[in-house]
Amino acid sequence: MKGRVLIVAGSDSGGGAGIQGDLKTVTALGGYAATAITALTAQNTCGVFGILGIEPEFIAQQMRVVLEDIGADCIKTGMLHNAAVIETVVDTLETVAATIPVVVDPVMYAKSGDSLLDPAARATLIQRLLPRATLITPNVREAAALSGLSIRNPDDLAAAARQLLELGPAAVLVKGGHLPGATVTDWLIWHDGAEAFSAPRSPGRNTHGTGCTLASAIATGLAQGLALNAAVQRALAYVQEAIRSAPNLGTGCGPLNHGHTLRPEA
């Protein structure tokens, strides 16, 4: 397999998002995934019913032993639920992974709306993790919370992305899926340019884990040597097909078909 990705994120017992969705994504795109689990969640397609955090030092140990032995070509962070976890993850990155690209999915809310980040940790996320990122991938709600801007249309997405770029990441991808309309537009902004990606909205309720999946797909592309915009474009196409061919499981917001590249429909 080509492209080693270390995923630092929480577990989703429903299998659609978090570590489980990340593992499926990296594998489906031909990469190799290793993990450092930050929290266990009890969740399904209807919501998050419980969170059990992992001790920060054990999170750091998971990261260190993987990086010292297997290594990584890209690191992806997801659910980092409090300030102590964020501080520990950043300290570990700076100590043993200073030159490895990092894709940060600033997970603040579950698809159901449940909070996955201690509000008191927001400042730590902004001050310590975002400046370390090669790319951050906030959705509309997360981009608004982090930038302080109101986001109502695609132009607002670009403005929020530019505001977030000032916080220190090398690039920002603000996802427009939560905005109304038949077309979904995502804005990729970096210091020397910008690119918009637009596609028809995929119908249906099966969008659980799209944020985790997209960030992991991008991280896989970067690990495999793709340029950033090419990695984003491939990842968006992967997610769109994963939504279109979703298995329609559960009674709430259903999971994606992460394995569509491995077992194409007849």
Backbone bond lengths (Angstrom), bond angles and torsions (degrees), N, CA, C in turn:
res aa  C-N    CA-C-N  psi(-1)  N-CA   C-N-CA  omega(-1)  CA-C   N-CA-C  phi
1 M - - - 1.460 - - 1.528 109.73 -
2 K 1.302 115.70 148.61 1.454 120.84 -177.53 1.519 110.27 -114.27
3 G 1.328 115.87 128.62 1.452 119.87 176.73 1.515 112.15 98.85
4 R 1.343 116.85 101.00 1.461 121.74 -179.71 1.528 109.34 -94.12
5 V 1.329 115.82 125.64 1.471 121.23 -179.33 1.517 108.90 -121.87
6 L 1.327 117.32 122.91 1.458 122.13 171.76 1.521 108.02 -95.44
7 I 1.327 115.82 121.22 1.461 121.96 -178.00 1.521 109.03 -104.02
8 V 1.328 116.80 123.13 1.460 122.86 179.15 1.523 106.33 -113.46
9 A 1.333 116.43 100.89 1.466 119.46 -169.66 1.519 110.50 -163.81
10 G 1.331 115.04 177.50 1.451 121.87 179.62 1.513 112.19 -91.07
11 S 1.325 114.89 160.48 1.453 122.19 179.26 1.524 110.69 -91.06
12 D 1.322 116.54 139.75 1.470 123.51 175.42 1.525 107.86 -111.33
13 S 1.326 116.71 110.77 1.469 119.59 -177.69 1.517 112.39 -63.43
14 G 1.325 117.65 -21.82 1.458 121.20 177.32 1.516 113.72 -79.56
15 G 1.329 117.41 -11.96 1.453 121.58 173.52 1.508 117.03 83.81
16 G 1.330 118.61 -1.69 1.458 119.59 -174.13 1.509 115.01 -93.01
17 A 1.333 116.21 -30.01 1.460 121.34 -176.39 1.524 109.31 -125.07
18 G 1.328 116.23 -167.59 1.452 120.71 175.17 1.518 113.08 56.74
19 I 1.328 114.37 -152.50 1.461 121.72 -176.72 1.524 112.16 -52.36
20 Q 1.337 116.15 -42.15 1.466 119.15 -176.95 1.525 111.41 -64.87
21 G 1.323 117.73 -46.79 1.454 120.43 176.82 1.513 112.20 -64.33
22 D 1.342 116.40 -36.80 1.462 121.08 179.39 1.524 111.60 -63.83
23 L 1.328 116.17 -46.95 1.461 120.23 -179.96 1.522 111.58 -59.04
24 K 1.327 115.98 -44.52 1.464 120.11 179.81 1.524 110.95 -62.48
25 T 1.324 115.96 -41.76 1.462 120.77 -177.27 1.524 111.91 -63.97
26 V 1.323 116.21 -51.56 1.462 120.07 -178.11 1.527 110.40 -60.01
27 T 1.326 116.14 -42.64 1.461 120.51 179.61 1.522 111.41 -64.26
28 A 1.328 116.68 -44.21 1.466 121.03 -178.45 1.520 112.23 -63.01
29 L 1.327 116.80 -27.24 1.459 120.97 -179.49 1.529 112.52 -96.46
30 G 1.328 116.46 10.35 1.456 120.44 172.51 1.502 116.12 87.87
31 G 1.349 117.57 10.00 1.448 120.54 179.18 1.516 112.35 -95.62
32 Y 1.330 115.57 -179.05 1.461 122.12 175.74 1.525 107.92 -117.35
33 A 1.341 116.78 125.08 1.458 121.63 -176.07 1.515 111.66 -109.14
34 A 1.333 116.07 131.61 1.461 123.43 168.73 1.523 107.09 -119.87
35 T 1.334 117.06 163.01 1.464 118.95 -172.79 1.521 113.41 -136.71
36 A 1.325 114.16 153.05 1.459 123.39 164.85 1.527 105.00 -130.37
37 I 1.318 116.95 109.87 1.468 121.23 -173.36 1.522 109.99 -84.87
38 T 1.330 116.42 127.62 1.464 122.30 -176.50 1.523 113.21 -96.23
39 A 1.327 117.36 -25.05 1.464 121.15 -177.70 1.518 109.34 -162.65
40 L 1.305 115.90 154.38 1.456 122.44 170.90 1.517 107.62 -104.53
41 T 1.317 117.43 135.93 1.455 120.52 175.43 1.519 109.84 -121.65
42 A 1.321 115.46 146.19 1.463 121.82 169.78 1.524 105.49 -100.90
43 Q 1.321 116.91 103.28 1.460 120.04 -177.39 1.514 111.01 -148.25
44 N 1.324 113.56 161.20 1.458 121.37 175.18 1.516 107.68 -143.68
45 T 1.301 118.50 -160.43 1.463 120.14 -176.82 1.527 112.36 -71.83
46 C 1.334 117.02 -11.49 1.472 120.64 -176.83 1.521 113.48 -96.73
47 G 1.326 118.30 -17.94 1.454 119.04 -179.48 1.505 113.62 159.60
48 V 1.339 114.75 -176.58 1.460 123.27 178.34 1.530 107.46 -104.65
49 F 1.325 116.35 124.07 1.457 121.05 -173.63 1.522 113.18 -110.22
50 G 1.318 117.81 -8.86 1.448 121.12 177.58 1.507 111.65 -173.58
51 I 1.339 116.44 148.61 1.466 122.33 178.81 1.523 108.61 -134.26
52 L 1.317 116.03 129.03 1.456 122.14 176.14 1.522 108.03 -121.66
53 G 1.329 115.91 109.74 1.451 120.22 -177.34 1.513 113.17 -75.54
54 I 1.330 116.03 148.39 1.462 122.82 175.02 1.533 108.49 -92.71
55 E 1.334 116.53 141.93 1.461 120.07 179.62 1.531 110.45 -57.90
56 P 1.339 117.31 132.72 1.474 119.92 -176.53 1.519 114.28 -53.20
57 E 1.330 118.38 -40.61 1.457 119.55 -178.32 1.523 111.78 -64.76
58 F 1.336 117.14 -32.28 1.463 119.55 177.74 1.521 110.72 -73.03
59 I 1.338 117.35 -32.36 1.469 120.77 173.73 1.527 108.86 -61.45
60 A 1.336 116.00 -46.32 1.465 120.25 179.53 1.521 110.79 -62.27
61 Q 1.321 117.53 -39.40 1.458 120.29 179.58 1.520 111.32 -64.12
62 Q 1.332 116.94 -41.77 1.464 120.14 176.38 1.526 110.39 -57.44
63 M 1.333 116.38 -46.50 1.463 120.84 -179.49 1.524 111.26 -62.23
64 R 1.323 116.33 -46.75 1.472 120.42 -174.77 1.524 111.81 -63.42
65 V 1.326 116.82 -47.16 1.469 117.84 -174.48 1.531 111.28 -67.46
66 V 1.324 116.74 -33.29 1.469 119.61 176.79 1.525 110.01 -68.16
67 L 1.324 116.83 -48.17 1.459 120.27 -175.96 1.525 112.14 -67.31
68 E 1.335 116.59 -35.14 1.463 119.62 -178.78 1.525 112.25 -71.59
69 D 1.324 117.78 -25.64 1.458 121.30 -176.51 1.526 112.30 -105.98
70 I 1.329 116.84 -61.94 1.464 122.18 -175.41 1.522 111.49 -83.21
71 G 1.325 116.65 -37.81 1.460 120.91 -176.79 1.509 111.66 80.50
72 A 1.317 116.58 178.44 1.458 122.22 179.24 1.522 109.43 -154.45
73 D 1.324 115.24 144.78 1.464 121.69 174.21 1.524 111.09 -96.71
74 C 1.322 116.82 -16.52 1.460 122.81 175.20 1.520 107.52 -158.57
75 I 1.321 116.48 148.63 1.463 122.20 176.47 1.520 108.01 -119.01
76 K 1.324 116.19 136.52 1.466 121.62 177.13 1.520 109.09 -119.52
77 T 1.324 117.14 127.64 1.458 120.33 175.02 1.519 110.07 -107.59
78 G 1.328 114.25 142.22 1.460 120.98 176.97 1.513 110.07 -123.08
79 M 1.308 117.39 -117.97 1.457 122.46 -176.45 1.528 111.49 -67.44
80 L 1.326 115.57 110.74 1.466 123.32 173.36 1.520 105.23 -122.52
81 H 1.305 117.86 94.48 1.456 122.24 -156.49 1.516 116.73 -80.35
82 N 1.338 118.37 -13.57 1.470 118.08 177.78 1.521 110.36 -148.67
83 A 1.335 115.85 174.15 1.468 120.96 -173.88 1.524 111.97 -64.38
84 A 1.337 117.33 -38.44 1.462 120.01 -178.66 1.522 111.32 -63.43
85 V 1.335 116.84 -38.77 1.461 120.40 178.03 1.521 110.44 -66.48
86 I 1.325 116.91 -45.24 1.466 120.34 179.65 1.522 110.51 -60.39
87 E 1.321 117.32 -46.89 1.466 121.16 179.35 1.530 110.62 -58.61
88 T 1.318 117.09 -44.38 1.463 121.34 -178.37 1.523 111.48 -65.46
89 V 1.329 116.57 -43.23 1.460 120.27 -179.85 1.532 110.48 -63.49
90 V 1.325 117.03 -44.74 1.467 119.83 -179.78 1.521 110.84 -65.68
91 D 1.338 117.57 -42.57 1.466 120.34 177.66 1.528 110.78 -58.46
92 T 1.325 116.72 -40.41 1.465 120.74 -179.80 1.522 110.95 -69.17
93 L 1.324 116.78 -41.91 1.461 120.05 176.77 1.527 110.50 -58.44
94 E 1.310 116.66 -44.80 1.455 120.17 -177.38 1.522 112.06 -68.20
95 T 1.336 117.09 -27.46 1.457 121.11 -176.77 1.522 112.66 -84.45
96 V 1.342 116.58 -44.68 1.476 118.79 -172.23 1.528 113.82 -122.61
97 A 1.340 118.00 3.67 1.475 119.23 -178.03 1.519 111.77 -145.42
98 A 1.309 116.36 37.33 1.459 120.47 -172.03 1.519 114.15 -63.28
99 T 1.332 117.91 -26.96 1.464 120.67 -175.57 1.529 113.17 -104.14
100 I 1.321 117.89 1.66 1.463 121.37 -176.13 1.528 110.05 -89.02
101 P 1.336 119.25 131.24 1.468 120.79 177.48 1.531 111.28 -59.29
102 V 1.328 115.87 145.26 1.467 121.39 -178.49 1.523 109.67 -128.69
103 V 1.323 115.97 123.51 1.465 122.37 172.60 1.522 107.30 -99.51
104 V 1.319 116.44 120.33 1.463 122.14 -177.06 1.522 109.76 -107.65
105 D 1.326 115.53 113.16 1.460 121.09 168.76 1.524 105.59 -93.53
106 P 1.335 118.67 104.61 1.467 120.60 -173.44 1.529 111.08 -77.08
107 V 1.324 115.47 73.45 1.462 121.10 -172.85 1.523 110.03 -65.87
108 M 1.326 115.34 113.65 1.455 121.02 179.32 1.526 112.04 -117.05
109 Y 1.330 116.01 -28.24 1.466 120.91 -177.25 1.524 109.38 -140.43
110 A 1.325 115.88 144.98 1.461 120.66 171.20 1.524 109.05 -77.68
111 K 1.338 116.17 165.55 1.462 120.69 178.40 1.525 111.07 -56.28
112 S 1.333 115.98 -32.15 1.466 121.12 -179.91 1.522 112.97 -73.87
113 G 1.347 116.76 -9.99 1.451 120.84 -177.65 1.515 113.36 100.73
114 D 1.337 117.80 -9.84 1.462 121.19 179.53 1.525 110.53 -64.41
115 S 1.333 116.03 139.99 1.459 120.80 179.87 1.522 110.37 -75.13
116 L 1.329 116.45 132.87 1.465 122.15 178.61 1.523 111.90 -117.45
117 L 1.328 117.11 5.11 1.460 122.05 178.37 1.518 108.93 -134.23
118 D 1.310 115.92 127.30 1.457 121.02 174.29 1.531 108.11 -56.68
119 P 1.334 117.98 123.27 1.481 119.38 -178.68 1.517 112.98 -54.12
120 A 1.330 117.59 -30.89 1.466 120.70 179.97 1.523 112.00 -68.56
121 A 1.334 117.22 -15.16 1.468 120.94 -177.72 1.525 113.06 -89.43
122 R 1.321 117.07 -4.85 1.464 119.87 -176.43 1.525 111.82 -58.92
123 A 1.338 117.15 -42.93 1.470 120.59 -179.47 1.524 111.04 -63.32
124 T 1.322 116.95 -37.90 1.462 120.73 178.43 1.523 110.78 -65.96
125 L 1.322 116.34 -41.27 1.458 121.08 176.44 1.526 110.33 -57.82
126 I 1.316 116.69 -46.60 1.465 121.83 -177.68 1.529 111.33 -68.35
127 Q 1.311 116.70 -45.02 1.460 120.60 -172.51 1.529 113.54 -78.22
128 R 1.341 117.51 -31.77 1.457 119.05 -172.24 1.518 114.37 -110.63
129 L 1.344 117.80 -43.81 1.463 118.35 -173.05 1.524 112.93 -87.39
130 L 1.319 117.95 -44.14 1.464 119.30 -175.75 1.529 112.59 -58.82
131 P 1.347 120.05 -40.58 1.470 118.85 178.59 1.528 113.48 -66.03
132 R 1.331 117.12 -16.57 1.476 121.10 -179.48 1.526 111.66 -87.87
133 A 1.337 116.99 -8.57 1.462 121.24 -169.61 1.519 113.41 -83.59
134 T 1.325 114.75 139.43 1.458 121.83 167.30 1.518 109.76 -74.76
135 L 1.324 116.00 -36.17 1.463 123.21 179.23 1.512 108.35 -152.17
136 I 1.338 116.98 138.83 1.462 121.46 168.92 1.527 107.93 -116.16
137 T 1.354 116.40 148.23 1.465 120.54 -171.41 1.532 111.89 -129.15
138 P 1.327 119.40 59.79 1.463 119.89 -178.29 1.525 112.56 -73.96
139 N 1.342 115.66 149.49 1.462 120.05 169.08 1.521 108.57 -84.75
140 V 1.318 117.18 -175.97 1.468 120.98 -175.49 1.519 111.40 -58.67
141 R 1.326 116.91 -48.42 1.468 120.01 -176.65 1.516 111.09 -64.72
142 E 1.318 117.19 -41.70 1.461 120.95 179.44 1.519 111.43 -68.78
143 A 1.321 117.21 -40.56 1.466 120.62 178.90 1.523 111.14 -63.85
144 A 1.332 116.30 -39.56 1.469 119.89 177.92 1.523 110.73 -65.26
145 A 1.327 116.53 -43.28 1.461 120.10 -179.02 1.524 112.08 -65.53
146 L 1.333 116.94 -38.47 1.462 120.94 -176.84 1.526 112.84 -80.65
147 S 1.328 116.83 -31.98 1.471 120.53 -176.97 1.519 112.84 -92.99
148 G 1.340 116.55 -23.05 1.458 120.48 -175.36 1.513 113.75 79.90
149 L 1.328 117.49 7.13 1.461 121.96 -178.78 1.521 111.06 -99.99
150 S 1.319 115.85 151.76 1.455 121.57 173.22 1.529 108.31 -85.04
151 I 1.332 116.78 133.63 1.467 121.15 -177.27 1.523 108.73 -120.04
152 R 1.339 115.73 113.23 1.466 120.61 -177.50 1.526 113.04 -122.97
153 N 1.346 117.35 -16.64 1.461 120.41 -177.14 1.537 109.13 -151.45
154 P 1.344 117.78 172.49 1.464 120.10 -178.00 1.529 114.65 -58.60
155 D 1.334 117.59 -32.39 1.462 119.10 177.22 1.523 111.03 -64.70
156 D 1.335 116.03 -36.72 1.463 119.75 176.23 1.527 111.27 -64.49
157 L 1.336 116.50 -33.44 1.464 120.32 177.17 1.529 110.41 -59.15
158 A 1.328 116.56 -46.35 1.457 120.96 -178.99 1.523 110.88 -64.14
159 A 1.334 116.32 -40.20 1.466 119.77 179.02 1.522 111.20 -64.81
160 A 1.336 116.29 -40.96 1.462 119.66 178.46 1.522 110.90 -65.78
161 A 1.331 116.43 -39.51 1.463 119.94 178.94 1.529 110.71 -61.54
162 R 1.316 116.46 -42.25 1.470 120.03 179.06 1.525 110.74 -65.58
163 Q 1.325 116.34 -38.03 1.469 119.96 176.99 1.530 110.64 -64.12
164 L 1.318 116.70 -42.00 1.457 120.91 -179.41 1.527 111.57 -68.76
165 L 1.327 116.65 -30.46 1.462 120.43 178.01 1.531 110.30 -61.22
166 E 1.319 116.35 -29.74 1.462 120.86 179.63 1.526 112.13 -69.20
167 L 1.331 117.57 -14.73 1.463 121.20 179.62 1.530 112.18 -82.17
168 G 1.345 117.22 -6.31 1.450 118.96 171.18 1.511 119.38 120.30
169 P 1.347 120.39 -15.08 1.469 117.60 178.07 1.526 110.81 -67.82
170 A 1.336 116.16 157.83 1.463 119.82 178.79 1.519 111.65 -72.86
171 A 1.332 117.31 -27.99 1.466 121.42 -179.86 1.525 109.03 -155.64
172 V 1.337 114.95 158.15 1.467 122.23 -178.96 1.518 108.85 -134.08
173 L 1.323 116.70 132.04 1.460 122.18 170.87 1.518 107.19 -117.19
174 V 1.336 116.84 108.17 1.462 121.02 176.90 1.518 107.82 -97.06
175 K 1.330 115.67 123.02 1.461 122.35 -173.55 1.529 110.37 -92.59
176 G 1.328 115.78 132.72 1.455 120.42 -174.45 1.507 115.65 -99.74
177 G 1.325 118.10 14.32 1.456 120.13 -174.87 1.512 115.25 -62.64
178 H 1.335 118.02 -23.02 1.460 120.54 -179.33 1.522 112.96 -85.52
179 L 1.325 117.21 -5.57 1.464 119.71 175.75 1.528 109.72 -82.00
180 P 1.340 117.80 150.73 1.464 119.50 178.49 1.524 111.80 -71.96
181 G 1.329 115.81 163.40 1.455 120.10 175.78 1.510 113.10 123.42
182 A 1.326 115.34 159.23 1.464 121.05 -177.93 1.522 112.56 -78.59
183 T 1.337 116.49 -15.71 1.464 121.54 179.54 1.519 109.59 -115.64
184 V 1.327 116.21 136.75 1.461 121.94 176.43 1.522 108.55 -104.75
185 T 1.328 115.96 127.08 1.467 121.27 178.82 1.523 109.41 -118.35
186 D 1.322 116.04 132.10 1.461 123.36 175.52 1.531 107.36 -118.03
187 W 1.324 116.05 138.87 1.459 120.50 -179.18 1.524 110.55 -111.31
188 L 1.334 115.45 125.47 1.455 122.74 172.82 1.525 107.85 -105.12
189 I 1.329 116.34 120.98 1.462 121.92 -177.90 1.522 108.80 -124.56
190 W 1.306 116.58 132.33 1.460 120.95 171.51 1.520 107.24 -134.26
191 H 1.320 117.97 177.54 1.464 120.02 -169.44 1.523 113.11 -65.86
192 D 1.332 118.14 -26.71 1.456 120.56 -177.47 1.524 113.84 -108.03
193 G 1.325 117.43 6.06 1.458 117.32 -177.81 1.509 113.89 179.46
194 A 1.321 114.30 -176.00 1.456 121.53 -178.70 1.523 109.00 -154.82
195 E 1.329 115.94 152.68 1.455 121.20 176.91 1.513 109.04 -148.51
196 A 1.321 116.13 134.54 1.462 121.44 176.09 1.526 109.20 -102.54
197 F 1.318 115.76 140.22 1.463 122.39 176.85 1.522 107.24 -119.56
198 S 1.326 116.90 119.57 1.459 120.88 -179.06 1.520 110.52 -122.20
199 A 1.331 115.82 143.85 1.466 121.41 179.81 1.518 108.93 -154.37
200 P 1.330 117.91 153.42 1.459 119.91 175.36 1.529 110.24 -60.53
201 R 1.322 115.54 142.79 1.463 119.81 178.65 1.523 109.97 -67.85
202 S 1.344 116.26 133.92 1.453 120.88 176.74 1.520 109.03 -77.77
203 P 1.318 118.97 127.64 1.463 120.71 -178.12 1.526 111.13 -74.47
204 G 1.331 115.75 161.31 1.456 120.25 173.48 1.509 113.56 105.35
205 R 1.329 114.63 174.94 1.462 122.83 -173.87 1.522 113.26 -98.35
206 N 1.322 118.74 -3.34 1.461 121.79 -169.48 1.529 112.36 -89.17
207 T 1.324 115.19 76.93 1.466 120.38 -177.82 1.528 112.13 -129.66
208 H 1.331 117.19 15.63 1.465 120.37 179.30 1.529 109.75 -68.45
209 G 1.336 115.62 123.94 1.459 119.92 178.34 1.510 115.28 92.08
210 T 1.326 117.98 8.16 1.465 119.03 -177.77 1.531 112.48 -63.09
211 G 1.331 117.21 -38.61 1.458 119.48 -178.87 1.514 112.24 -66.75
212 C 1.335 116.61 -47.03 1.470 120.94 177.36 1.524 110.29 -59.95
213 T 1.321 114.97 -45.15 1.459 120.83 -177.20 1.521 111.46 -62.49
214 L 1.327 117.12 -45.42 1.459 120.58 -178.70 1.524 110.95 -62.68
215 A 1.327 117.24 -46.95 1.466 120.30 -178.30 1.525 110.98 -62.47
216 S 1.332 116.89 -40.73 1.467 119.85 178.86 1.528 111.78 -68.69
217 A 1.324 116.34 -35.62 1.460 119.75 177.18 1.531 110.94 -65.58
218 I 1.317 116.68 -40.21 1.467 120.13 176.52 1.521 110.40 -64.96
219 A 1.333 116.32 -44.74 1.465 120.33 179.52 1.523 110.93 -59.33
220 T 1.332 116.42 -38.44 1.466 119.91 178.01 1.523 110.77 -63.33
221 G 1.324 116.30 -43.91 1.457 120.00 178.01 1.518 112.23 -60.19
222 L 1.333 117.03 -44.38 1.461 120.08 178.14 1.527 110.63 -64.11
223 A 1.338 116.70 -39.85 1.464 120.45 178.23 1.518 111.59 -63.17
224 Q 1.327 116.11 -28.51 1.472 121.04 -179.32 1.527 112.50 -90.28
225 G 1.317 116.84 4.10 1.456 120.58 174.75 1.510 116.24 92.74
226 L 1.346 118.14 8.67 1.459 120.43 177.41 1.526 110.37 -72.31
227 A 1.326 116.10 148.51 1.460 120.46 170.47 1.527 108.89 -66.01
228 L 1.333 116.50 157.70 1.464 120.17 -173.71 1.516 112.68 -57.03
229 N 1.333 118.26 -49.21 1.467 118.91 -176.88 1.527 111.50 -67.00
230 A 1.327 117.37 -32.55 1.465 120.46 176.61 1.526 110.89 -69.30
231 A 1.338 116.61 -39.20 1.457 120.63 177.66 1.525 110.69 -64.38
232 V 1.334 116.57 -40.10 1.470 120.92 178.56 1.526 110.39 -66.01
233 Q 1.323 116.83 -45.31 1.466 120.59 -178.83 1.528 111.07 -61.64
234 R 1.326 117.86 -45.52 1.463 120.13 178.94 1.521 110.73 -64.11
235 A 1.323 116.95 -40.73 1.462 120.92 -178.64 1.522 111.35 -64.53
236 L 1.315 117.29 -41.54 1.465 120.63 178.40 1.526 110.70 -63.06
237 A 1.320 117.21 -42.18 1.458 120.18 178.56 1.530 110.86 -64.10
238 Y 1.328 116.42 -39.20 1.467 121.07 178.28 1.532 110.64 -61.88
239 V 1.343 116.47 -46.41 1.465 120.51 -178.94 1.524 111.37 -65.96
240 Q 1.330 116.93 -41.02 1.464 119.68 179.41 1.524 111.60 -59.40
241 E 1.325 117.51 -42.35 1.460 120.22 178.87 1.529 111.09 -72.24
242 A 1.334 117.05 -33.38 1.466 120.42 177.73 1.532 111.11 -65.54
243 I 1.328 117.12 -33.34 1.466 120.84 174.95 1.525 109.81 -72.62
244 R 1.309 116.29 -46.29 1.464 120.53 -176.25 1.522 111.74 -59.76
245 S 1.333 117.03 -37.67 1.458 121.30 -175.59 1.532 112.36 -102.87
246 A 1.336 117.07 20.63 1.469 121.42 -176.91 1.529 111.62 -57.19
247 P 1.341 117.65 148.27 1.466 121.08 -175.44 1.522 115.04 -78.55
248 N 1.333 117.22 -4.06 1.469 121.13 175.74 1.532 111.38 61.93
249 L 1.340 115.52 53.12 1.454 121.67 -179.55 1.527 111.14 -99.87
250 G 1.335 116.52 153.56 1.451 122.09 175.75 1.512 112.77 77.78
251 T 1.322 114.38 175.72 1.467 120.32 -178.09 1.518 113.03 -107.56
252 G 1.335 117.05 -4.50 1.455 120.66 179.68 1.517 111.41 -109.51
253 C 1.345 115.08 -129.15 1.464 121.49 178.18 1.522 108.03 -85.32
254 G 1.320 117.05 103.19 1.459 121.93 -169.76 1.515 114.42 -73.52
255 P 1.343 116.99 160.54 1.464 122.27 179.67 1.519 112.76 -77.59
256 L 1.313 114.42 167.79 1.456 122.48 -179.90 1.530 110.79 -86.95
257 N 1.316 115.30 170.82 1.463 121.89 170.66 1.526 108.01 -96.50
258 H 1.333 115.48 84.62 1.460 119.54 -177.71 1.522 112.88 -65.16
259 G 1.325 117.21 -24.56 1.453 120.03 -173.88 1.520 115.06 -93.55
260 H 1.308 117.79 19.00 1.472 119.02 -174.91 1.530 112.82 -64.80
261 T 1.329 117.53 -24.75 1.463 119.01 177.40 1.518 111.95 -77.33
262 L 1.333 116.81 -20.53 1.456 120.85 -177.91 1.511 112.56 -91.76
263 R 1.328 116.32 -33.47 1.460 121.37 -179.37 1.529 109.35 -133.08
264 P 1.314 116.72 74.02 1.465 120.21 -178.57 1.534 111.38 -57.36
265 E 1.318 114.33 150.89 1.458 118.91 177.32 1.533 110.08 -65.79
266 A 1.308 116.69 144.87 1.472 120.96 178.62 1.503 110.10 -68.19
